[in-house]
Amino acid sequence: MQRVSFELTSEFIELNQLLKLSGLVDSGGAGKHVVASGAVKVDGKQELRKTAKIRAGQQVAVGDVRITVTAGHTAGS
């Protein structure tokens, strides 16, 4: 299983954008299609909401890739 770490720079990121910025898909639109296909799990549960808010501490799995979302430095921190 491939593990990817993604550092948030805000309170949350939309699921389709996370897939794009993690390099799993080429665009946010492609991310929406992957989510709609039922291939994405958030914290072990299938997620079908394309713009679900993903926050620090959550894990997103697509196939054999697991993305761990961590808190980054936000403006004002």
mmCIF file of the N, C-alpha and C atoms, coordinates in Angstrom:
data_MODEL
# 
_entry.id   MODEL 
# 
loop_
_atom_site.group_PDB 
_atom_site.id 
_atom_site.type_symbol 
_atom_site.label_atom_id 
_atom_site.label_alt_id 
_atom_site.label_comp_id 
_atom_site.label_asym_id 
_atom_site.label_entity_id 
_atom_site.label_seq_id 
_atom_site.pdbx_PDB_ins_code 
_atom_site.Cartn_x 
_atom_site.Cartn_y 
_atom_site.Cartn_z 
_atom_site.occupancy 
_atom_site.B_iso_or_equiv 
_atom_site.pdbx_formal_charge 
_atom_site.auth_seq_id 
_atom_site.auth_comp_id 
_atom_site.auth_asym_id 
_atom_site.auth_atom_id 
_atom_site.pdbx_PDB_model_num 
ATOM 1   N N  . MET A 1 1  ? 0.847   -1.190 0.000   1.00 0.00 ? 1  MET A N  1 
ATOM 2   C CA . MET A 1 1  ? 0.000   0.000  0.000   1.00 0.00 ? 1  MET A CA 1 
ATOM 3   C C  . MET A 1 1  ? 0.883   1.241  0.000   1.00 0.00 ? 1  MET A C  1 
ATOM 4   N N  . GLN A 1 2  ? 0.573   2.144  -0.893  1.00 0.00 ? 2  GLN A N  1 
ATOM 5   C CA . GLN A 1 2  ? 1.314   3.411  -0.961  1.00 0.00 ? 2  GLN A CA 1 
ATOM 6   C C  . GLN A 1 2  ? 0.705   4.391  0.037   1.00 0.00 ? 2  GLN A C  1 
ATOM 7   N N  . ARG A 1 3  ? 1.562   5.060  0.773   1.00 0.00 ? 3  ARG A N  1 
ATOM 8   C CA . ARG A 1 3  ? 1.090   6.044  1.759   1.00 0.00 ? 3  ARG A CA 1 
ATOM 9   C C  . ARG A 1 3  ? 1.537   7.436  1.332   1.00 0.00 ? 3  ARG A C  1 
ATOM 10  N N  . VAL A 1 4  ? 0.588   8.366  1.406   1.00 0.00 ? 4  VAL A N  1 
ATOM 11  C CA . VAL A 1 4  ? 0.837   9.753  1.041   1.00 0.00 ? 4  VAL A CA 1 
ATOM 12  C C  . VAL A 1 4  ? 0.423   10.613 2.218   1.00 0.00 ? 4  VAL A C  1 
ATOM 13  N N  . SER A 1 5  ? 1.227   11.620 2.543   1.00 0.00 ? 5  SER A N  1 
ATOM 14  C CA . SER A 1 5  ? 0.875   12.553 3.602   1.00 0.00 ? 5  SER A CA 1 
ATOM 15  C C  . SER A 1 5  ? 0.522   13.886 2.951   1.00 0.00 ? 5  SER A C  1 
ATOM 16  N N  . PHE A 1 6  ? -0.595  14.475 3.374   1.00 0.00 ? 6  PHE A N  1 
ATOM 17  C CA . PHE A 1 6  ? -1.029  15.767 2.840   1.00 0.00 ? 6  PHE A CA 1 
ATOM 18  C C  . PHE A 1 6  ? -1.174  16.735 3.992   1.00 0.00 ? 6  PHE A C  1 
ATOM 19  N N  . GLU A 1 7  ? -0.495  17.881 3.908   1.00 0.00 ? 7  GLU A N  1 
ATOM 20  C CA . GLU A 1 7  ? -0.537  18.879 4.968   1.00 0.00 ? 7  GLU A CA 1 
ATOM 21  C C  . GLU A 1 7  ? -1.547  19.965 4.618   1.00 0.00 ? 7  GLU A C  1 
ATOM 22  N N  . LEU A 1 8  ? -2.535  20.136 5.472   1.00 0.00 ? 8  LEU A N  1 
ATOM 23  C CA . LEU A 1 8  ? -3.554  21.171 5.272   1.00 0.00 ? 8  LEU A CA 1 
ATOM 24  C C  . LEU A 1 8  ? -2.985  22.556 5.551   1.00 0.00 ? 8  LEU A C  1 
ATOM 25  N N  . THR A 1 9  ? -3.408  23.522 4.769   1.00 0.00 ? 9  THR A N  1 
ATOM 26  C CA . THR A 1 9  ? -3.044  24.916 5.026   1.00 0.00 ? 9  THR A CA 1 
ATOM 27  C C  . THR A 1 9  ? -4.278  25.727 5.408   1.00 0.00 ? 9  THR A C  1 
ATOM 28  N N  . SER A 1 10 ? -5.414  25.045 5.559   1.00 0.00 ? 10 SER A N  1 
ATOM 29  C CA . SER A 1 10 ? -6.658  25.691 5.993   1.00 0.00 ? 10 SER A CA 1 
ATOM 30  C C  . SER A 1 10 ? -7.403  24.702 6.887   1.00 0.00 ? 10 SER A C  1 
ATOM 31  N N  . GLU A 1 11 ? -8.613  25.045 7.289   1.00 0.00 ? 11 GLU A N  1 
ATOM 32  C CA . GLU A 1 11 ? -9.376  24.203 8.210   1.00 0.00 ? 11 GLU A CA 1 
ATOM 33  C C  . GLU A 1 11 ? -9.738  22.856 7.580   1.00 0.00 ? 11 GLU A C  1 
ATOM 34  N N  . PHE A 1 12 ? -10.034 22.860 6.279   1.00 0.00 ? 12 PHE A N  1 
ATOM 35  C CA . PHE A 1 12 ? -10.433 21.638 5.588   1.00 0.00 ? 12 PHE A CA 1 
ATOM 36  C C  . PHE A 1 12 ? -10.105 21.754 4.108   1.00 0.00 ? 12 PHE A C  1 
ATOM 37  N N  . ILE A 1 13 ? -10.230 20.621 3.401   1.00 0.00 ? 13 ILE A N  1 
ATOM 38  C CA . ILE A 1 13 ? -10.090 20.598 1.951   1.00 0.00 ? 13 ILE A CA 1 
ATOM 39  C C  . ILE A 1 13 ? -11.217 19.721 1.416   1.00 0.00 ? 13 ILE A C  1 
ATOM 40  N N  . GLU A 1 14 ? -11.772 20.105 0.265   1.00 0.00 ? 14 GLU A N  1 
ATOM 41  C CA . GLU A 1 14 ? -12.814 19.296 -0.336  1.00 0.00 ? 14 GLU A CA 1 
ATOM 42  C C  . GLU A 1 14 ? -12.183 18.025 -0.897  1.00 0.00 ? 14 GLU A C  1 
ATOM 43  N N  . LEU A 1 15 ? -12.896 16.920 -0.791  1.00 0.00 ? 15 LEU A N  1 
ATOM 44  C CA . LEU A 1 15 ? -12.371 15.618 -1.160  1.00 0.00 ? 15 LEU A CA 1 
ATOM 45  C C  . LEU A 1 15 ? -11.836 15.588 -2.589  1.00 0.00 ? 15 LEU A C  1 
ATOM 46  N N  . ASN A 1 16 ? -12.599 16.121 -3.561  1.00 0.00 ? 16 ASN A N  1 
ATOM 47  C CA . ASN A 1 16 ? -12.126 16.077 -4.947  1.00 0.00 ? 16 ASN A CA 1 
ATOM 48  C C  . ASN A 1 16 ? -10.836 16.876 -5.134  1.00 0.00 ? 16 ASN A C  1 
ATOM 49  N N  . GLN A 1 17 ? -10.671 17.964 -4.401  1.00 0.00 ? 17 GLN A N  1 
ATOM 50  C CA . GLN A 1 17 ? -9.443  18.756 -4.484  1.00 0.00 ? 17 GLN A CA 1 
ATOM 51  C C  . GLN A 1 17 ? -8.274  18.038 -3.813  1.00 0.00 ? 17 GLN A C  1 
ATOM 52  N N  . LEU A 1 18 ? -8.543  17.310 -2.738  1.00 0.00 ? 18 LEU A N  1 
ATOM 53  C CA . LEU A 1 18 ? -7.500  16.530 -2.084  1.00 0.00 ? 18 LEU A CA 1 
ATOM 54  C C  . LEU A 1 18 ? -6.929  15.490 -3.048  1.00 0.00 ? 18 LEU A C  1 
ATOM 55  N N  . LEU A 1 19 ? -7.815  14.825 -3.775  1.00 0.00 ? 19 LEU A N  1 
ATOM 56  C CA . LEU A 1 19 ? -7.354  13.821 -4.745  1.00 0.00 ? 19 LEU A CA 1 
ATOM 57  C C  . LEU A 1 19 ? -6.492  14.464 -5.820  1.00 0.00 ? 19 LEU A C  1 
ATOM 58  N N  . LYS A 1 20 ? -6.881  15.658 -6.250  1.00 0.00 ? 20 LYS A N  1 
ATOM 59  C CA . LYS A 1 20 ? -6.106  16.377 -7.270  1.00 0.00 ? 20 LYS A CA 1 
ATOM 60  C C  . LYS A 1 20 ? -4.743  16.798 -6.719  1.00 0.00 ? 20 LYS A C  1 
ATOM 61  N N  . LEU A 1 21 ? -4.730  17.461 -5.574  1.00 0.00 ? 21 LEU A N  1 
ATOM 62  C CA . LEU A 1 21 ? -3.489  17.991 -5.025  1.00 0.00 ? 21 LEU A CA 1 
ATOM 63  C C  . LEU A 1 21 ? -2.547  16.890 -4.525  1.00 0.00 ? 21 LEU A C  1 
ATOM 64  N N  . SER A 1 22 ? -3.080  15.707 -4.257  1.00 0.00 ? 22 SER A N  1 
ATOM 65  C CA . SER A 1 22 ? -2.248  14.576 -3.863  1.00 0.00 ? 22 SER A CA 1 
ATOM 66  C C  . SER A 1 22 ? -1.659  13.862 -5.071  1.00 0.00 ? 22 SER A C  1 
ATOM 67  N N  . GLY A 1 23 ? -2.097  14.264 -6.265  1.00 0.00 ? 23 GLY A N  1 
ATOM 68  C CA . GLY A 1 23 ? -1.556  13.676 -7.487  1.00 0.00 ? 23 GLY A CA 1 
ATOM 69  C C  . GLY A 1 23 ? -2.235  12.387 -7.923  1.00 0.00 ? 23 GLY A C  1 
ATOM 70  N N  . LEU A 1 24 ? -3.367  12.048 -7.313  1.00 0.00 ? 24 LEU A N  1 
ATOM 71  C CA . LEU A 1 24 ? -4.058  10.818 -7.700  1.00 0.00 ? 24 LEU A CA 1 
ATOM 72  C C  . LEU A 1 24 ? -4.885  10.989 -8.961  1.00 0.00 ? 24 LEU A C  1 
ATOM 73  N N  . VAL A 1 25 ? -5.318  12.215 -9.240  1.00 0.00 ? 25 VAL A N  1 
ATOM 74  C CA . VAL A 1 25 ? -6.063  12.522 -10.464 1.00 0.00 ? 25 VAL A CA 1 
ATOM 75  C C  . VAL A 1 25 ? -5.501  13.810 -11.053 1.00 0.00 ? 25 VAL A C  1 
ATOM 76  N N  . ASP A 1 26 ? -5.811  14.053 -12.327 1.00 0.00 ? 26 ASP A N  1 
ATOM 77  C CA . ASP A 1 26 ? -5.270  15.215 -13.019 1.00 0.00 ? 26 ASP A CA 1 
ATOM 78  C C  . ASP A 1 26 ? -6.054  16.498 -12.774 1.00 0.00 ? 26 ASP A C  1 
ATOM 79  N N  . SER A 1 27 ? -7.326  16.380 -12.367 1.00 0.00 ? 27 SER A N  1 
ATOM 80  C CA . SER A 1 27 ? -8.150  17.575 -12.181 1.00 0.00 ? 27 SER A CA 1 
ATOM 81  C C  . SER A 1 27 ? -9.201  17.327 -11.109 1.00 0.00 ? 27 SER A C  1 
ATOM 82  N N  . GLY A 1 28 ? -9.807  18.419 -10.652 1.00 0.00 ? 28 GLY A N  1 
ATOM 83  C CA . GLY A 1 28 ? -10.885 18.299 -9.684  1.00 0.00 ? 28 GLY A CA 1 
ATOM 84  C C  . GLY A 1 28 ? -12.069 17.542 -10.266 1.00 0.00 ? 28 GLY A C  1 
ATOM 85  N N  . GLY A 1 29 ? -12.305 17.740 -11.566 1.00 0.00 ? 29 GLY A N  1 
ATOM 86  C CA . GLY A 1 29 ? -13.398 17.030 -12.240 1.00 0.00 ? 29 GLY A CA 1 
ATOM 87  C C  . GLY A 1 29 ? -13.162 15.530 -12.258 1.00 0.00 ? 29 GLY A C  1 
ATOM 88  N N  . ALA A 1 30 ? -11.915 15.139 -12.508 1.00 0.00 ? 30 ALA A N  1 
ATOM 89  C CA . ALA A 1 30 ? -11.572 13.710 -12.483 1.00 0.00 ? 30 ALA A CA 1 
ATOM 90  C C  . ALA A 1 30 ? -11.740 13.167 -11.068 1.00 0.00 ? 30 ALA A C  1 
ATOM 91  N N  . GLY A 1 31 ? -11.413 13.993 -10.075 1.00 0.00 ? 31 GLY A N  1 
ATOM 92  C CA . GLY A 1 31 ? -11.604 13.594 -8.684  1.00 0.00 ? 31 GLY A CA 1 
ATOM 93  C C  . GLY A 1 31 ? -13.065 13.329 -8.383  1.00 0.00 ? 31 GLY A C  1 
ATOM 94  N N  . LYS A 1 32 ? -13.952 14.171 -8.919  1.00 0.00 ? 32 LYS A N  1 
ATOM 95  C CA . LYS A 1 32 ? -15.391 13.986 -8.720  1.00 0.00 ? 32 LYS A CA 1 
ATOM 96  C C  . LYS A 1 32 ? -15.854 12.656 -9.297  1.00 0.00 ? 32 LYS A C  1 
ATOM 97  N N  . HIS A 1 33 ? -15.318 12.287 -10.464 1.00 0.00 ? 33 HIS A N  1 
ATOM 98  C CA . HIS A 1 33 ? -15.697 11.020 -11.096 1.00 0.00 ? 33 HIS A CA 1 
ATOM 99  C C  . HIS A 1 33 ? -15.234 9.829  -10.257 1.00 0.00 ? 33 HIS A C  1 
ATOM 100 N N  . VAL A 1 34 ? -14.020 9.918  -9.702  1.00 0.00 ? 34 VAL A N  1 
ATOM 101 C CA . VAL A 1 34 ? -13.500 8.837  -8.867  1.00 0.00 ? 34 VAL A CA 1 
ATOM 102 C C  . VAL A 1 34 ? -14.368 8.674  -7.623  1.00 0.00 ? 34 VAL A C  1 
ATOM 103 N N  . VAL A 1 35 ? -14.740 9.789  -7.007  1.00 0.00 ? 35 VAL A N  1 
ATOM 104 C CA . VAL A 1 35 ? -15.592 9.733  -5.814  1.00 0.00 ? 35 VAL A CA 1 
ATOM 105 C C  . VAL A 1 35 ? -16.957 9.146  -6.171  1.00 0.00 ? 35 VAL A C  1 
ATOM 106 N N  . ALA A 1 36 ? -17.546 9.617  -7.279  1.00 0.00 ? 36 ALA A N  1 
ATOM 107 C CA . ALA A 1 36 ? -18.867 9.143  -7.695  1.00 0.00 ? 36 ALA A CA 1 
ATOM 108 C C  . ALA A 1 36 ? -18.866 7.648  -8.016  1.00 0.00 ? 36 ALA A C  1 
ATOM 109 N N  . SER A 1 37 ? -17.722 7.114  -8.413  1.00 0.00 ? 37 SER A N  1 
ATOM 110 C CA . SER A 1 37 ? -17.633 5.690  -8.759  1.00 0.00 ? 37 SER A CA 1 
ATOM 111 C C  . SER A 1 37 ? -17.674 4.789  -7.526  1.00 0.00 ? 37 SER A C  1 
ATOM 112 N N  . GLY A 1 38 ? -17.525 5.386  -6.343  1.00 0.00 ? 38 GLY A N  1 
ATOM 113 C CA . GLY A 1 38 ? -17.557 4.611  -5.110  1.00 0.00 ? 38 GLY A CA 1 
ATOM 114 C C  . GLY A 1 38 ? -16.204 4.053  -4.703  1.00 0.00 ? 38 GLY A C  1 
ATOM 115 N N  . ALA A 1 39 ? -15.140 4.522  -5.351  1.00 0.00 ? 39 ALA A N  1 
ATOM 116 C CA . ALA A 1 39 ? -13.797 3.978  -5.106  1.00 0.00 ? 39 ALA A CA 1 
ATOM 117 C C  . ALA A 1 39 ? -13.077 4.633  -3.930  1.00 0.00 ? 39 ALA A C  1 
ATOM 118 N N  . VAL A 1 40 ? -13.694 5.642  -3.297  1.00 0.00 ? 40 VAL A N  1 
ATOM 119 C CA . VAL A 1 40 ? -13.009 6.402  -2.247  1.00 0.00 ? 40 VAL A CA 1 
ATOM 120 C C  . VAL A 1 40 ? -13.603 6.073  -0.879  1.00 0.00 ? 40 VAL A C  1 
ATOM 121 N N  . LYS A 1 41 ? -12.703 5.857  0.088   1.00 0.00 ? 41 LYS A N  1 
ATOM 122 C CA . LYS A 1 41 ? -13.124 5.644  1.469   1.00 0.00 ? 41 LYS A CA 1 
ATOM 123 C C  . LYS A 1 41 ? -12.484 6.713  2.340   1.00 0.00 ? 41 LYS A C  1 
ATOM 124 N N  . VAL A 1 42 ? -13.271 7.243  3.261   1.00 0.00 ? 42 VAL A N  1 
ATOM 125 C CA . VAL A 1 42 ? -12.772 8.211  4.244   1.00 0.00 ? 42 VAL A CA 1 
ATOM 126 C C  . VAL A 1 42 ? -12.925 7.559  5.607   1.00 0.00 ? 42 VAL A C  1 
ATOM 127 N N  . ASP A 1 43 ? -11.815 7.413  6.308   1.00 0.00 ? 43 ASP A N  1 
ATOM 128 C CA . ASP A 1 43 ? -11.802 6.749  7.616   1.00 0.00 ? 43 ASP A CA 1 
ATOM 129 C C  . ASP A 1 43 ? -12.473 5.374  7.550   1.00 0.00 ? 43 ASP A C  1 
ATOM 130 N N  . GLY A 1 44 ? -12.228 4.649  6.449   1.00 0.00 ? 44 GLY A N  1 
ATOM 131 C CA . GLY A 1 44 ? -12.722 3.285  6.310   1.00 0.00 ? 44 GLY A CA 1 
ATOM 132 C C  . GLY A 1 44 ? -14.131 3.139  5.788   1.00 0.00 ? 44 GLY A C  1 
ATOM 133 N N  . LYS A 1 45 ? -14.831 4.251  5.556   1.00 0.00 ? 45 LYS A N  1 
ATOM 134 C CA . LYS A 1 45 ? -16.215 4.187  5.072   1.00 0.00 ? 45 LYS A CA 1 
ATOM 135 C C  . LYS A 1 45 ? -16.305 4.809  3.680   1.00 0.00 ? 45 LYS A C  1 
ATOM 136 N N  . GLN A 1 46 ? -17.081 4.172  2.807   1.00 0.00 ? 46 GLN A N  1 
ATOM 137 C CA . GLN A 1 46 ? -17.242 4.688  1.450   1.00 0.00 ? 46 GLN A CA 1 
ATOM 138 C C  . GLN A 1 46 ? -17.805 6.103  1.503   1.00 0.00 ? 46 GLN A C  1 
ATOM 139 N N  . GLU A 1 47 ? -17.212 6.989  0.698   1.00 0.00 ? 47 GLU A N  1 
ATOM 140 C CA . GLU A 1 47 ? -17.641 8.397  0.647   1.00 0.00 ? 47 GLU A CA 1 
ATOM 141 C C  . GLU A 1 47 ? -18.070 8.727  -0.772  1.00 0.00 ? 47 GLU A C  1 
ATOM 142 N N  . LEU A 1 48 ? -19.312 9.167  -0.930  1.00 0.00 ? 48 LEU A N  1 
ATOM 143 C CA . LEU A 1 48 ? -19.840 9.514  -2.249  1.00 0.00 ? 48 LEU A CA 1 
ATOM 144 C C  . LEU A 1 48 ? -20.036 11.019 -2.430  1.00 0.00 ? 48 LEU A C  1 
ATOM 145 N N  . ARG A 1 49 ? -19.809 11.796 -1.383  1.00 0.00 ? 49 ARG A N  1 
ATOM 146 C CA . ARG A 1 49 ? -19.941 13.262 -1.486  1.00 0.00 ? 49 ARG A CA 1 
ATOM 147 C C  . ARG A 1 49 ? -18.641 13.817 -2.068  1.00 0.00 ? 49 ARG A C  1 
ATOM 148 N N  . LYS A 1 50 ? -18.732 14.355 -3.262  1.00 0.00 ? 50 LYS A N  1 
ATOM 149 C CA . LYS A 1 50 ? -17.546 14.827 -3.985  1.00 0.00 ? 50 LYS A CA 1 
ATOM 150 C C  . LYS A 1 50 ? -16.832 15.965 -3.260  1.00 0.00 ? 50 LYS A C  1 
ATOM 151 N N  . THR A 1 51 ? -17.586 16.794 -2.576  1.00 0.00 ? 51 THR A N  1 
ATOM 152 C CA . THR A 1 51 ? -16.988 17.953 -1.903  1.00 0.00 ? 51 THR A CA 1 
ATOM 153 C C  . THR A 1 51 ? -17.030 17.791 -0.379  1.00 0.00 ? 51 THR A C  1 
ATOM 154 N N  . ALA A 1 52 ? -16.985 16.555 0.091   1.00 0.00 ? 52 ALA A N  1 
ATOM 155 C CA . ALA A 1 52 ? -16.941 16.312 1.538   1.00 0.00 ? 52 ALA A CA 1 
ATOM 156 C C  . ALA A 1 52 ? -15.741 17.042 2.126   1.00 0.00 ? 52 ALA A C  1 
ATOM 157 N N  . LYS A 1 53 ? -15.941 17.648 3.289   1.00 0.00 ? 53 LYS A N  1 
ATOM 158 C CA . LYS A 1 53 ? -14.860 18.397 3.936   1.00 0.00 ? 53 LYS A CA 1 
ATOM 159 C C  . LYS A 1 53 ? -13.949 17.423 4.675   1.00 0.00 ? 53 LYS A C  1 
ATOM 160 N N  . ILE A 1 54 ? -12.695 17.393 4.260   1.00 0.00 ? 54 ILE A N  1 
ATOM 161 C CA . ILE A 1 54 ? -11.700 16.516 4.873   1.00 0.00 ? 54 ILE A CA 1 
ATOM 162 C C  . ILE A 1 54 ? -10.830 17.371 5.782   1.00 0.00 ? 54 ILE A C  1 
ATOM 163 N N  . ARG A 1 55 ? -10.710 16.940 7.033   1.00 0.00 ? 55 ARG A N  1 
ATOM 164 C CA . ARG A 1 55 ? -9.965  17.706 8.028   1.00 0.00 ? 55 ARG A CA 1 
ATOM 165 C C  . ARG A 1 55 ? -8.755  16.918 8.516   1.00 0.00 ? 55 ARG A C  1 
ATOM 166 N N  . ALA A 1 56 ? -7.873  17.614 9.209   1.00 0.00 ? 56 ALA A N  1 
ATOM 167 C CA . ALA A 1 56 ? -6.669  16.988 9.769   1.00 0.00 ? 56 ALA A CA 1 
ATOM 168 C C  . ALA A 1 56 ? -7.059  15.791 10.629  1.00 0.00 ? 56 ALA A C  1 
ATOM 169 N N  . GLY A 1 57 ? -6.294  14.721 10.512  1.00 0.00 ? 57 GLY A N  1 
ATOM 170 C CA . GLY A 1 57 ? -6.541  13.520 11.288  1.00 0.00 ? 57 GLY A CA 1 
ATOM 171 C C  . GLY A 1 57 ? -7.312  12.458 10.533  1.00 0.00 ? 57 GLY A C  1 
ATOM 172 N N  . GLN A 1 58 ? -7.904  12.824 9.397   1.00 0.00 ? 58 GLN A N  1 
ATOM 173 C CA . GLN A 1 58 ? -8.662  11.853 8.626   1.00 0.00 ? 58 GLN A CA 1 
ATOM 174 C C  . GLN A 1 58 ? -7.759  11.129 7.636   1.00 0.00 ? 58 GLN A C  1 
ATOM 175 N N  . GLN A 1 59 ? -8.193  9.934  7.229   1.00 0.00 ? 59 GLN A N  1 
ATOM 176 C CA . GLN A 1 59 ? -7.474  9.160  6.228   1.00 0.00 ? 59 GLN A CA 1 
ATOM 177 C C  . GLN A 1 59 ? -8.401  8.879  5.062   1.00 0.00 ? 59 GLN A C  1 
ATOM 178 N N  . VAL A 1 60 ? -7.858  9.052  3.862   1.00 0.00 ? 60 VAL A N  1 
ATOM 179 C CA . VAL A 1 60 ? -8.603  8.820  2.636   1.00 0.00 ? 60 VAL A CA 1 
ATOM 180 C C  . VAL A 1 60 ? -7.907  7.702  1.875   1.00 0.00 ? 60 VAL A C  1 
ATOM 181 N N  . ALA A 1 61 ? -8.666  6.707  1.443   1.00 0.00 ? 61 ALA A N  1 
ATOM 182 C CA . ALA A 1 61 ? -8.096  5.590  0.698   1.00 0.00 ? 61 ALA A CA 1 
ATOM 183 C C  . ALA A 1 61 ? -8.736  5.512  -0.679  1.00 0.00 ? 61 ALA A C  1 
ATOM 184 N N  . VAL A 1 62 ? -7.882  5.336  -1.690  1.00 0.00 ? 62 VAL A N  1 
ATOM 185 C CA . VAL A 1 62 ? -8.328  5.128  -3.066  1.00 0.00 ? 62 VAL A CA 1 
ATOM 186 C C  . VAL A 1 62 ? -7.494  3.969  -3.596  1.00 0.00 ? 62 VAL A C  1 
ATOM 187 N N  . GLY A 1 63 ? -8.144  2.837  -3.831  1.00 0.00 ? 63 GLY A N  1 
ATOM 188 C CA . GLY A 1 63 ? -7.399  1.661  -4.275  1.00 0.00 ? 63 GLY A CA 1 
ATOM 189 C C  . GLY A 1 63 ? -6.355  1.290  -3.242  1.00 0.00 ? 63 GLY A C  1 
ATOM 190 N N  . ASP A 1 64 ? -5.090  1.202  -3.671  1.00 0.00 ? 64 ASP A N  1 
ATOM 191 C CA . ASP A 1 64 ? -4.026  0.833  -2.742  1.00 0.00 ? 64 ASP A CA 1 
ATOM 192 C C  . ASP A 1 64 ? -3.251  2.044  -2.230  1.00 0.00 ? 64 ASP A C  1 
ATOM 193 N N  . VAL A 1 65 ? -3.842  3.235  -2.377  1.00 0.00 ? 65 VAL A N  1 
ATOM 194 C CA . VAL A 1 65 ? -3.198  4.464  -1.902  1.00 0.00 ? 65 VAL A CA 1 
ATOM 195 C C  . VAL A 1 65 ? -3.955  4.987  -0.685  1.00 0.00 ? 65 VAL A C  1 
ATOM 196 N N  . ARG A 1 66 ? -3.212  5.298  0.385   1.00 0.00 ? 66 ARG A N  1 
ATOM 197 C CA . ARG A 1 66 ? -3.822  5.887  1.580   1.00 0.00 ? 66 ARG A CA 1 
ATOM 198 C C  . ARG A 1 66 ? -3.221  7.265  1.815   1.00 0.00 ? 66 ARG A C  1 
ATOM 199 N N  . ILE A 1 67 ? -4.094  8.272  1.919   1.00 0.00 ? 67 ILE A N  1 
ATOM 200 C CA . ILE A 1 67 ? -3.672  9.650  2.168   1.00 0.00 ? 67 ILE A CA 1 
ATOM 201 C C  . ILE A 1 67 ? -3.980  9.975  3.629   1.00 0.00 ? 67 ILE A C  1 
ATOM 202 N N  . THR A 1 68 ? -2.962  10.381 4.359   1.00 0.00 ? 68 THR A N  1 
ATOM 203 C CA . THR A 1 68 ? -3.145  10.824 5.736   1.00 0.00 ? 68 THR A CA 1 
ATOM 204 C C  . THR A 1 68 ? -3.093  12.342 5.733   1.00 0.00 ? 68 THR A C  1 
ATOM 205 N N  . VAL A 1 69 ? -4.142  12.967 6.242   1.00 0.00 ? 69 VAL A N  1 
ATOM 206 C CA . VAL A 1 69 ? -4.242  14.425 6.254   1.00 0.00 ? 69 VAL A CA 1 
ATOM 207 C C  . VAL A 1 69 ? -3.748  14.935 7.608   1.00 0.00 ? 69 VAL A C  1 
ATOM 208 N N  . THR A 1 70 ? -2.776  15.839 7.553   1.00 0.00 ? 70 THR A N  1 
ATOM 209 C CA . THR A 1 70 ? -2.189  16.396 8.774   1.00 0.00 ? 70 THR A CA 1 
ATOM 210 C C  . THR A 1 70 ? -2.424  17.894 8.831   1.00 0.00 ? 70 THR A C  1 
ATOM 211 N N  . ALA A 1 71 ? -2.368  18.449 10.021  1.00 0.00 ? 71 ALA A N  1 
ATOM 212 C CA . ALA A 1 71 ? -2.533  19.890 10.198  1.00 0.00 ? 71 ALA A CA 1 
ATOM 213 C C  . ALA A 1 71 ? -1.241  20.594 9.795   1.00 0.00 ? 71 ALA A C  1 
ATOM 214 N N  . GLY A 1 72 ? -1.392  21.605 8.997   1.00 0.00 ? 72 GLY A N  1 
ATOM 215 C CA . GLY A 1 72 ? -0.239  22.401 8.597   1.00 0.00 ? 72 GLY A CA 1 
ATOM 216 C C  . GLY A 1 72 ? -0.255  23.728 9.303   1.00 0.00 ? 72 GLY A C  1 
ATOM 217 N N  . HIS A 1 73 ? 0.540   24.646 8.817   1.00 0.00 ? 73 HIS A N  1 
ATOM 218 C CA . HIS A 1 73 ? 0.584   25.982 9.385   1.00 0.00 ? 73 HIS A CA 1 
ATOM 219 C C  . HIS A 1 73 ? -0.460  26.828 8.677   1.00 0.00 ? 73 HIS A C  1 
ATOM 220 N N  . THR A 1 74 ? -1.375  27.384 9.436   1.00 0.00 ? 74 THR A N  1 
ATOM 221 C CA . THR A 1 74 ? -2.399  28.251 8.858   1.00 0.00 ? 74 THR A CA 1 
ATOM 222 C C  . THR A 1 74 ? -2.032  29.695 9.122   1.00 0.00 ? 74 THR A C  1 
ATOM 223 N N  . ALA A 1 75 ? -2.578  30.581 8.360   1.00 0.00 ? 75 ALA A N  1 
ATOM 224 C CA . ALA A 1 75 ? -2.326  31.998 8.552   1.00 0.00 ? 75 ALA A CA 1 
ATOM 225 C C  . ALA A 1 75 ? -2.785  32.385 9.954   1.00 0.00 ? 75 ALA A C  1 
ATOM 226 N N  . GLY A 1 76 ? -1.930  33.051 10.684  1.00 0.00 ? 76 GLY A N  1 
ATOM 227 C CA . GLY A 1 76 ? -2.275  33.464 12.025  1.00 0.00 ? 76 GLY A CA 1 
ATOM 228 C C  . GLY A 1 76 ? -1.816  32.499 13.092  1.00 0.00 ? 76 GLY A C  1 
ATOM 229 N N  . SER A 1 77 ? -1.242  31.367 12.709  1.00 0.00 ? 77 SER A N  1 
ATOM 230 C CA . SER A 1 77 ? -0.759  30.405 13.704  1.00 0.00 ? 77 SER A CA 1 
ATOM 231 C C  . SER A 1 77 ? 0.651   30.740 14.121  1.00 0.00 ? 77 SER A C  1 
# 
